[in-house]
């Protein structure tokens, strides 16, 4: 994917007289899980053009949810006061939302945007991981700079591990503060946007996108999600370190199904059938 260049007149980080300006922001750093292996395997199997076509189609479909230059008026309507900034290169994407108050609105917006992005990319066969932080950021088509980027990058590198978008410490601290506004109650929007993993990390609950306001279920999308996970569990059964990442996705999928009674059990992944077990050598 070619680097996406931001127009200065739409770039919220360009200050008066065109000066680059650091702004306190919600920052997301995300990438495609196993991108290098995908490219190498496609080359070995003479399927490079096929992979490029598939990746390009998936990114074109998903990017309108995170790229302000490609967003429609509905997705982009929350940016009336200011714009977000987006930069993509190869398998990495950086998104910045300048913060105007306490960051709750900007965090909520990025949870929503990334949920749709991750869901679309996943059912197209490209699993996503990343991290979200709060800190200083500057972005243009030449430079991405700031402590917010560094924290998000390091959290993605060291903590995300599985196909999940986690919250770095700064974003998690902010969310905990925002939850106090609701008395820590179940009705806080963060309780739908996020889940807490077994290792204590908060991560974006992207499957929530398949249950809109009226509680109907987009079963076709959930079925595709199930099928792509099962395909990956079969594909990587002889590579346990990679396989475990897709088993994480299967467990998350099944947890989501179990938490929503309107979802039929037939849409769950049969994890017992995919568990790796030892065997005698002869």
C-alpha positions in Angstrom: 0.0 0.0 0.0 1.4 3.4 -0.9 1.9 6.0 1.8 -1.2 8.1 2.3 -0.5 11.8 2.1 -2.5 14.2 4.2 -3.6 17.5 2.8 -2.4 20.4 5.0 -5.7 22.1 4.9 -7.3 19.1 6.5 -4.5 18.3 8.9 -5.3 19.3 12.5 -1.6 19.3 13.4 -0.7 22.2 11.0 -0.8 25.4 13.1 -0.9 29.0 12.2 1.3 29.9 9.2 1.8 26.2 8.4 3.9 25.5 11.5 4.0 21.9 12.7 2.3 21.7 16.1 2.3 19.0 18.8 -1.1 18.4 20.2 -2.4 16.2 23.0 -4.1 13.4 21.1 -5.6 9.9 21.1 -3.1 7.9 19.1 -3.6 4.5 17.5 -0.8 2.4 16.1 -2.0 -0.7 14.3 -0.7 -3.3 11.9 -1.6 -6.5 10.1 -0.7 -9.7 12.0 1.9 -11.8 10.3 2.2 -9.4 7.3 5.8 -10.5 6.4 4.9 -14.2 6.4 1.8 -13.5 4.3 4.0 -11.8 1.7 6.7 -14.5 1.8 4.2 -17.4 1.6 2.4 -15.7 -1.4 5.7 -15.3 -3.2 6.7 -19.0 -2.6 3.3 -20.1 -3.8 3.3 -17.7 -6.8 0.2 -16.0 -5.4 1.7 -12.5 -4.9 -0.8 -10.8 -7.3 -3.7 -12.7 -5.7 -2.6 -11.5 -2.2 -2.1 -7.9 -3.4 -5.6 -7.8 -5.0 -7.2 -9.2 -1.8 -5.3 -6.9 0.5 -6.0 -3.8 -1.6 -9.7 -4.7 -1.8 -9.9 -5.2 2.0 -8.1 -2.0 2.8 -10.2 0.0 0.4 -13.3 -1.3 2.1 -12.1 -0.8 5.7 -10.2 2.5 5.4 -13.2 4.7 5.1 -13.9 4.1 8.8 -10.5 5.4 9.9 -9.3 7.7 7.2 -10.9 11.2 7.2 -10.2 11.8 3.5 -12.2 8.6 2.7 -14.9 8.8 5.3 -18.5 9.6 4.3 -20.5 12.4 6.0 -22.0 10.1 8.6 -18.8 8.5 9.8 -17.0 11.9 9.7 -19.7 13.9 11.3 -18.2 13.9 14.8 -15.2 15.8 13.5 -17.0 19.2 13.2 -14.6 20.9 15.7 -11.4 19.4 14.3 -10.2 16.7 12.0 -8.3 13.5 12.7 -5.1 12.6 10.9 -4.3 9.3 9.2 -1.1 7.9 7.8 -0.5 4.4 6.3 2.6 2.8 5.0 3.0 -0.9 4.1 1.3 -2.8 7.0 1.3 0.1 9.6 -1.4 2.6 10.2 -1.2 5.6 12.6 -4.3 7.6 13.5 -4.4 10.8 15.6 -7.4 12.6 17.1 -6.5 15.9 18.8 -8.2 16.1 22.2 -10.4 19.0 23.1 -11.4 18.2 26.7 -10.8 15.0 28.8 -10.5 12.7 25.8 -13.7 10.7 26.4 -15.3 11.7 23.1 -12.1 11.1 21.1 -11.5 7.7 22.7 -15.1 6.7 22.0 -14.8 7.8 18.4 -11.6 5.8 17.9 -13.0 2.7 19.5 -15.9 2.9 17.1 -13.8 3.6 14.1 -11.3 0.8 14.8 -14.0 -1.7 15.6 -15.4 -1.4 12.1 -11.9 -1.4 10.6 -10.8 -4.5 12.5 -14.1 -6.4 11.8 -13.9 -5.7 8.1 -10.2 -6.6 7.8 -10.7 -9.8 9.9 -13.5 -11.2 7.9 -11.5 -10.5 4.7 -8.8 -12.7 6.2 -6.4 -10.0 7.7 -6.1 -10.1 11.5 -5.2 -6.8 13.2 -3.4 -5.9 16.3 -2.4 -2.6 17.8 -2.5 -0.2 20.7 -4.1 3.1 21.6 -2.5 5.8 23.8 -3.0 9.4 24.8 0.0 11.8 24.4 1.6 14.4 22.3 1.5 13.9 18.6 2.4 15.6 15.3 1.6 14.1 11.9 2.0 15.1 8.3 3.0 13.3 5.1 6.7 13.5 6.1 6.8 13.1 9.8 5.0 11.2 12.6 6.4 12.4 16.0 5.6 12.5 19.6 5.4 10.6 22.9 1.9 9.4 22.1 3.2 7.5 19.1 6.1 6.0 21.0 3.8 4.7 23.8 1.3 3.2 21.3 4.1 1.6 19.3 5.8 0.1 22.3 2.5 -1.2 23.7 1.7 -2.8 20.3 5.1 -4.4 20.1 5.3 -5.7 23.7 1.7 -6.1 24.9 -0.8 -6.6 22.1 0.6 -10.1 21.3 -2.7 -11.5 19.9 -5.1 -10.1 17.2 -6.4 -7.4 19.5 -6.1 -3.6 19.8 -5.2 -2.9 23.4 -5.1 0.2 25.5 -1.7 1.5 26.5 -1.3 2.7 30.1 -2.3 6.3 29.4 -5.5 5.4 27.6 -6.4 2.8 30.2 -6.0 5.4 33.0 -8.2 7.8 31.0 -10.9 5.2 30.5 -10.9 4.3 34.2 -11.4 8.0 35.0 -14.3 8.2 32.5 -16.0 5.2 34.0 -16.2 7.1 37.3 -18.6 9.5 35.5 -21.1 6.7 35.3 -20.4 5.4 38.8 -18.7 2.4 37.3 -22.1 1.2 36.1 -22.9 -1.3 33.5 -24.5 1.4 31.3 -21.2 3.2 30.6 -20.5 3.1 26.8 -17.0 1.8 27.5 -18.5 -1.5 28.7 -19.6 -2.2 25.2 -16.6 -0.7 23.5 -14.0 -2.6 25.5 -13.3 -5.9 27.2 -10.7 -6.9 29.8 -8.6 -9.9 28.8 -7.3 -12.6 31.1 -3.9 -10.8 31.3 -5.6 -7.6 32.5 -5.3 -5.8 29.2 -8.2 -3.7 28.0 -8.9 -4.3 24.3 -11.4 -3.1 21.6 -14.5 -5.3 21.5 -14.8 -5.1 17.7 -17.4 -7.9 17.4 -19.9 -5.5 19.0 -20.3 -4.0 15.5 -22.4 -7.0 14.5 -25.1 -6.1 17.0 -26.5 -2.6 16.2 -28.8 -0.5 18.4 -31.9 -2.7 17.9 -30.1 -5.9 19.0 -30.5 -7.7 15.7 -27.4 -9.8 14.8 -25.5 -9.7 11.5 -25.3 -13.4 11.3 -23.5 -13.5 7.9 -20.6 -11.4 9.3 -20.4 -13.5 12.5 -20.4 -16.7 10.4 -17.6 -15.3 8.2 -15.6 -14.4 11.3 -16.1 -18.0 12.6 -15.0 -19.5 9.3 -11.9 -17.4 8.8 -10.7 -18.3 12.4 -11.3 -22.0 11.7 -9.3 -21.7 8.5 -6.4 -20.2 10.3 -6.5 -22.8 13.1 -6.1 -25.5 10.4 -3.5 -23.6 8.4 -1.2 -23.0 11.4 -1.7 -26.2 13.4 2.0 -27.1 12.9 3.1 -23.7 14.0 2.0 -23.4 17.7 3.3 -19.9 18.4 1.1 -18.6 15.5 -1.7 -21.0 16.0 -2.2 -19.8 19.6 -3.0 -16.3 18.3 -5.9 -17.7 16.3 -7.0 -19.8 19.3 -7.2 -16.5 21.2 -9.5 -15.2 18.4 -11.6 -18.3 18.7 -12.0 -17.9 22.4 -12.9 -14.2 22.0 -15.5 -15.1 19.3 -17.0 -17.8 21.6 -17.1 -15.5 24.6 -18.9 -12.9 22.6 -21.5 -15.5 21.4 -22.0 -16.7 25.0 -22.5 -13.1 26.2 -25.3 -12.5 23.7 -28.2 -14.9 24.1 -29.7 -14.1 20.7 -26.7 -15.7 19.0 -27.2 -19.3 18.0 -24.7 -21.8 19.3 -24.0 -23.1 15.8 -22.1 -19.8 15.2 -19.5 -20.7 17.8 -16.1 -22.1 17.0 -15.7 -25.8 18.1 -12.5 -25.1 19.9 -12.3 -28.7 21.3 -12.0 -30.0 17.8 -9.0 -27.7 17.2 -7.1 -28.2 20.4 -3.5 -29.4 19.8 -2.8 -32.6 21.7 0.3 -34.7 22.2 0.5 -38.2 20.5 2.8 -41.2 20.7 5.7 -41.0 18.2 4.8 -44.5 16.9 
